[in-house]
Amino acid sequence: MNEVKSKYEIFKQKAHIVIYGTNTVAGRLFDLILLGLILLSVVLVMLETVKEFDGKYHSFILVSEWIITIFFTIEYILRIITIKKPINYILSFYGIIDLVAILPMYLSFFVTGTSVFTVIRALRLLRLFKILNHPQFSSQSVHLRESIIASRGRILVFMYFILISCIIIGSVMYVVEGDEAGFTSIPVSIYWCIVTLTTVGFGDITPITPLGQFIASFVMIMGYGIIAVPTGIITAEIAKNTPRTRESDKKVCQNCGNHEHLINAKFCQDCGSEL
C-alpha cells in the first residue's frame, strides 16, 4: 500500500513539473504541444462551419475534436490533482478557461450545436505569455499594462465626449435629413454617426441634403482625429514609463555632452567616457 502511495506521489511530482514547469525541457515541450493542439482544435471548429469541407470530412473532424477534448480533459484533471491547493487553480482565470474549453463537446450530447463554442479554446492561447517568460518580454508587458492603466481616466473622459458628440450630431442629422434619407429615428441617426465617426461607413444610411452632406464630411474628417487621440494618450504614457525616457537627463557626459543615459550607467553610450 505504501509502495503504491509512494509511486503515486512520484507520479504527481513528475506530472507537476511537466505541466506547470515552463523552465524545463519537458515543460516547454508539453506547453508547445498544448498550444499546437489548441490551434488545431480552433481550426477544426472553423472548418466545421464550412459546409463543403464538413460534408467531406465530417467524421474526421468529429473524431479529431473528441481526441483533443479527451486530451484536454486529462490535462485538466492532472492540473487539479498535482497541486496542493486545487481550488486555487479551479477558480483562477486559466482554470476557468480550461474548464469552459472542454465543456461544449460534452454538452453537445444534450444540446445540439454547442460544439461550435469550442472555438473559445482560442483563449487558451494566452498561455503563450507564460511560456515566453523572458525578462525583456515580461518587462515590456508590464510597461504596456501600466501605461494602459494610467491612461484609463483620460480615455474614459474621451469616450464620454465621443458619446455626447454622437448623440448631438445624430439628433441634428435626424432633424436635417429625416425619413427620406433613412434617418428614421434619433437612435438610428446616432448609429449612423458612430459608423461614420469610426470610418467604418457601411453606406446603409446616406445624407442627401447639402447641409447633411456637409455635416457628414465634418464627421468623417473628425473621425481620423478621434482614432489618433487614444493612441496618443497611451503612447505618451508608454514613453513616460520607459526606463530610458524616464531616467534620461540625469547623467550628462562631460566629453560629448550626451544626456541620454540610464540612471545606473557608468560610461557614456556614445564615446565610452566615464560618467
KAFENZI-V444495 format. One record per helix or strand. SS is the DSSP state (H for helix, E for strand). FROM is the first residue (numbers start at 1). TO is the last residue. Records with the same first field share a line. If there is no record, write none. Layout:
SS: FROM-TO  FROM-TO
This chain:
H: 2-20  25-48  51-81  86-90  93-107  114-131  135-177  179-181  186-197  210-241  243-246
E: 267-267  274-274
